Structure formats: C-alpha cells, structure tokens
C-alpha cells in the first residue's frame, strides 16, 4: 500500500513538472495568426522552412519550440542543452540566423 501512495505521488509530481514545458512549447495564438498573415502575404518563410534550415545545425540540443515577433519579422527558436536554454533568432524573411544567446 505504501509503494502505491509513493508511486501516485511521484506520478503527480512528474505531471505538474511537465505542464510548464508543454505550455512553453506551443506558440501563442496571436503569434500564430500574425505569422500566418505574413506568410500568406509572401513576407516571410514558413516556420517549417526555418526549422529545416536551423535544427540540423543544433545537434545535441532539444528543440522546445518557436516564438514569432511580427514587428521584427523574426522567429526565436528555443533549445535546451545541459539544462541551459539557448535562443536562436532567425530573420523570417530570409531564414538567416541573426544571433544566438546562451
């Protein structure tokens, strides 16, 4: 009986700990709408195209997801490696990496 209580508690703790990671991996709805409008207007590349260009250059890093800045027309791709978050800023028009923060 004791191991069941411990197991349930451990599973509940894992569930609570995992929720913030999932929430941050999804772009916000307003960012998605802006990105879609800019894509339809022919102003930016698709997120898939950007990811195809950038993800292979980050071996050993776990990709957490994108954010889109419509004012800058840039994507910020989030990665994690060894417990450190790395942001890669990419020009959404050209696909060129603008910078990386560590």
DRENPA-3360 file (N, C-alpha, C; in nm, 2 decimals, always signed):
BEGIN
1 = XXXXXXXX = +0.08/-0.12/+0.00/+0.00/+0.00/+0.00/+0.09/+0.13/+0.00 ~ +0.20/+0.13/+0.08/+0.28/+0.24/+0.08/+0.35/+0.28/-0.05 ~ +0.39/+0.17/-0.12/+0.46/+0.20/-0.25/+0.36/+0.26/-0.35 ~ +0.23/+0.22/-0.34/+0.12/+0.27/-0.43/+0.11/+0.42/-0.40 ~ +0.10/+0.46/-0.28/+0.09/+0.61/-0.24/+0.21/+0.68/-0.30 ~ +0.33/+0.63/-0.28/+0.45/+0.69/-0.33/+0.45/+0.70/-0.48 ~ +0.41/+0.59/-0.55/+0.40/+0.59/-0.69/+0.31/+0.70/-0.74 ~ +0.19/+0.71/-0.68/+0.09/+0.81/-0.72/+0.14/+0.95/-0.70;
9 = XXXXXXXX = +0.21/+0.97/-0.59/+0.27/+1.10/-0.56/+0.38/+1.14/-0.66 ~ +0.46/+1.04/-0.69/+0.57/+1.06/-0.79/+0.51/+1.10/-0.93 ~ +0.41/+1.02/-0.97/+0.35/+1.05/-1.10/+0.28/+1.19/-1.10 ~ +0.22/+1.22/-0.99/+0.15/+1.36/-0.99/+0.26/+1.47/-0.99 ~ +0.37/+1.45/-0.93/+0.48/+1.55/-0.93/+0.54/+1.56/-1.07 ~ +0.55/+1.45/-1.14/+0.60/+1.45/-1.28/+0.50/+1.52/-1.37 ~ +0.38/+1.50/-1.35/+0.27/+1.56/-1.43/+0.28/+1.71/-1.42 ~ +0.29/+1.76/-1.29/+0.29/+1.90/-1.26/+0.42/+1.96/-1.32;
17 = XXXXXXXX = +0.53/+1.89/-1.31/+0.66/+1.94/-1.36/+0.66/+1.95/-1.51 ~ +0.59/+1.86/-1.58/+0.59/+1.86/-1.72/+0.50/+1.96/-1.79 ~ +0.40/+2.01/-1.72/+0.30/+2.10/-1.77/+0.36/+2.23/-1.82 ~ +0.45/+2.30/-1.75/+0.51/+2.42/-1.80/+0.59/+2.40/-1.93 ~ +0.66/+2.29/-1.94/+0.74/+2.26/-2.06/+0.65/+2.25/-2.18 ~ +0.54/+2.19/-2.17/+0.44/+2.17/-2.28/+0.38/+2.31/-2.31 ~ +0.35/+2.39/-2.21/+0.28/+2.52/-2.23/+0.38/+2.61/-2.31 ~ +0.51/+2.61/-2.28/+0.60/+2.69/-2.35/+0.64/+2.65/-2.49;
25 = XXXXXXXX = +0.61/+2.52/-2.52/+0.65/+2.47/-2.65/+0.55/+2.51/-2.76 ~ +0.43/+2.55/-2.72/+0.33/+2.59/-2.81/+0.33/+2.74/-2.83 ~ +0.34/+2.79/-2.96/+0.33/+2.94/-2.98/+0.20/+2.99/-2.94 ~ +0.19/+3.11/-2.90/+0.06/+3.17/-2.86/-0.02/+3.19/-2.98 ~ -0.15/+3.20/-2.97/-0.25/+3.21/-3.08/-0.22/+3.34/-3.16 ~ -0.20/+3.45/-3.09/-0.18/+3.57/-3.16/-0.05/+3.57/-3.25 ~ +0.05/+3.50/-3.20/+0.18/+3.49/-3.27/+0.15/+3.41/-3.40 ~ +0.07/+3.30/-3.38/+0.04/+3.21/-3.50/-0.04/+3.29/-3.60;
33 = XXXXXXXX = -0.13/+3.37/-3.56/-0.21/+3.45/-3.65/-0.13/+3.55/-3.73 ~ -0.04/+3.62/-3.66/+0.05/+3.71/-3.73/+0.14/+3.64/-3.83 ~ +0.20/+3.53/-3.79/+0.28/+3.45/-3.87/+0.21/+3.41/-4.00 ~ +0.09/+3.36/-3.98/+0.01/+3.31/-4.10/-0.02/+3.43/-4.19 ~ -0.06/+3.54/-4.14/-0.09/+3.66/-4.22/+0.04/+3.70/-4.30 ~ +0.15/+3.71/-4.23/+0.28/+3.74/-4.30/+0.32/+3.64/-4.41 ~ +0.29/+3.51/-4.38/+0.32/+3.41/-4.47/+0.23/+3.42/-4.60 ~ +0.10/+3.43/-4.57/+0.01/+3.45/-4.69/+0.04/+3.57/-4.77;
41 = XXXXXXXX = +0.09/+3.68/-4.71/+0.12/+3.80/-4.78/+0.26/+3.78/-4.86 ~ +0.32/+3.67/-4.83/+0.45/+3.65/-4.90/+0.57/+3.72/-4.84 ~ +0.55/+3.77/-4.72/+0.65/+3.85/-4.65/+0.76/+3.76/-4.58 ~ +0.72/+3.64/-4.54/+0.81/+3.56/-4.46/+0.81/+3.41/-4.51 ~ +0.91/+3.34/-4.47/+0.92/+3.20/-4.50/+0.83/+3.12/-4.40 ~ +0.80/+3.00/-4.43/+0.72/+2.92/-4.34/+0.81/+2.88/-4.22 ~ +0.74/+2.85/-4.11/+0.82/+2.80/-3.99/+0.89/+2.67/-4.02 ~ +0.82/+2.58/-4.10/+0.88/+2.45/-4.13/+1.01/+2.47/-4.21;
49 = XXXXXXXX = +1.01/+2.57/-4.30/+1.13/+2.60/-4.38/+1.24/+2.65/-4.29 ~ +1.21/+2.74/-4.20/+1.30/+2.79/-4.10/+1.36/+2.68/-4.01 ~ +1.27/+2.59/-3.96/+1.32/+2.48/-3.88/+1.41/+2.39/-3.96 ~ +1.37/+2.36/-4.09/+1.45/+2.27/-4.17/+1.60/+2.33/-4.19 ~ +1.61/+2.46/-4.19/+1.74/+2.52/-4.20/+1.82/+2.52/-4.07 ~ +1.75/+2.55/-3.96/+1.82/+2.57/-3.83/+1.84/+2.44/-3.75 ~ +1.74/+2.36/-3.74/+1.75/+2.25/-3.65/+1.87/+2.15/-3.67 ~ +1.91/+2.13/-3.80/+2.02/+2.04/-3.82/+2.15/+2.10/-3.77;
57 = XXXXXXXX = +2.16/+2.23/-3.76/+2.28/+2.30/-3.71/+2.29/+2.30/-3.56 ~ +2.20/+2.23/-3.49/+2.20/+2.23/-3.34/+2.20/+2.09/-3.29 ~ +2.29/+2.00/-3.33/+2.30/+1.87/-3.28/+2.32/+1.86/-3.13 ~ +2.25/+1.77/-3.07/+2.27/+1.75/-2.92/+2.18/+1.85/-2.84 ~ +2.10/+1.93/-2.91/+2.01/+2.02/-2.84/+1.87/+1.98/-2.86 ~ +1.79/+1.99/-2.76/+1.65/+1.96/-2.77/+1.57/+2.09/-2.81 ~ +1.49/+2.07/-2.91/+1.41/+2.19/-2.96/+1.29/+2.20/-2.88 ~ +1.27/+2.32/-2.82/+1.15/+2.35/-2.74/+1.03/+2.41/-2.81;
65 = XXXXXXXX = +1.07/+2.49/-2.92/+0.96/+2.55/-3.00/+0.99/+2.69/-3.04 ~ +0.90/+2.75/-3.12/+0.93/+2.88/-3.17/+0.84/+2.99/-3.10 ~ +0.89/+3.11/-3.12/+0.81/+3.23/-3.10/+0.82/+3.32/-3.22 ~ +0.72/+3.40/-3.25/+0.73/+3.48/-3.37/+0.71/+3.63/-3.33 ~ +0.79/+3.72/-3.38/+0.78/+3.86/-3.35/+0.74/+3.93/-3.48 ~ +0.61/+3.97/-3.49/+0.57/+4.03/-3.61/+0.63/+4.16/-3.64 ~ +0.67/+4.24/-3.54/+0.73/+4.37/-3.56/+0.87/+4.36/-3.62 ~ +0.94/+4.26/-3.58/+1.08/+4.23/-3.63/+1.08/+4.14/-3.75;
73 = XXXXXXXX = +0.96/+4.07/-3.77/+0.96/+3.97/-3.87/+1.07/+3.87/-3.85 ~ +1.07/+3.81/-3.72/+1.18/+3.72/-3.68/+1.12/+3.61/-3.60 ~ +1.18/+3.49/-3.61/+1.14/+3.38/-3.52/+1.25/+3.37/-3.42 ~ +1.21/+3.33/-3.30/+1.30/+3.30/-3.19/+1.28/+3.15/-3.16 ~ +1.38/+3.07/-3.20/+1.37/+2.92/-3.17/+1.44/+2.89/-3.04 ~ +1.37/+2.82/-2.96/+1.42/+2.79/-2.82/+1.47/+2.64/-2.82 ~ +1.59/+2.63/-2.76/+1.65/+2.50/-2.75/+1.70/+2.48/-2.60 ~ +1.73/+2.36/-2.56/+1.78/+2.34/-2.43/+1.89/+2.23/-2.45;
81 = XXXXXXXX = +2.00/+2.26/-2.37/+2.12/+2.16/-2.37/+2.18/+2.17/-2.24 ~ +2.20/+2.06/-2.18/+2.27/+2.05/-2.04/+2.20/+2.15/-1.94 ~ +2.07/+2.16/-1.95/+2.00/+2.24/-1.85/+2.00/+2.39/-1.89 ~ +2.06/+2.43/-2.00/+2.07/+2.57/-2.03/+1.99/+2.60/-2.16 ~ +1.91/+2.70/-2.15/+1.82/+2.74/-2.26/+1.90/+2.83/-2.36 ~ +1.89/+2.80/-2.49/+1.96/+2.88/-2.59/+1.85/+2.93/-2.69 ~ +1.86/+3.06/-2.72/+1.76/+3.12/-2.81/+1.84/+3.15/-2.94 ~ +1.78/+3.11/-3.05/+1.83/+3.14/-3.18/+1.73/+3.23/-3.26;
89 = XXXXXXXX = +1.78/+3.35/-3.29/+1.69/+3.45/-3.36/+1.72/+3.43/-3.51 ~ +1.61/+3.42/-3.58/+1.62/+3.40/-3.73/+1.53/+3.50/-3.80 ~ +1.58/+3.56/-3.91/+1.51/+3.65/-3.99/+1.40/+3.57/-4.06 ~ +1.28/+3.60/-4.04/+1.17/+3.52/-4.10/+1.16/+3.54/-4.25 ~ +1.21/+3.65/-4.30/+1.21/+3.68/-4.45/+1.31/+3.60/-4.52 ~ +1.43/+3.59/-4.47/+1.54/+3.53/-4.54/+1.58/+3.39/-4.49 ~ +1.55/+3.36/-4.36/+1.59/+3.24/-4.30/+1.73/+3.25/-4.24 ~ +1.79/+3.36/-4.25/+1.93/+3.38/-4.19/+1.93/+3.39/-4.04;
97 = XXXXXX = +2.02/+3.32/-3.98/+2.03/+3.33/-3.83/+2.09/+3.47/-3.80 ~ +2.02/+3.54/-3.71/+2.06/+3.67/-3.67/+2.15/+3.67/-3.55 ~ +2.13/+3.58/-3.46/+2.21/+3.57/-3.34/+2.16/+3.46/-3.26 ~ +2.25/+3.43/-3.16/+2.22/+3.32/-3.06/+2.26/+3.36/-2.92 ~ +2.17/+3.34/-2.83/+2.20/+3.38/-2.69/+2.22/+3.25/-2.61 ~ +2.32/+3.25/-2.52/+2.35/+3.14/-2.44/+2.33/+3.17/-2.29;
% end
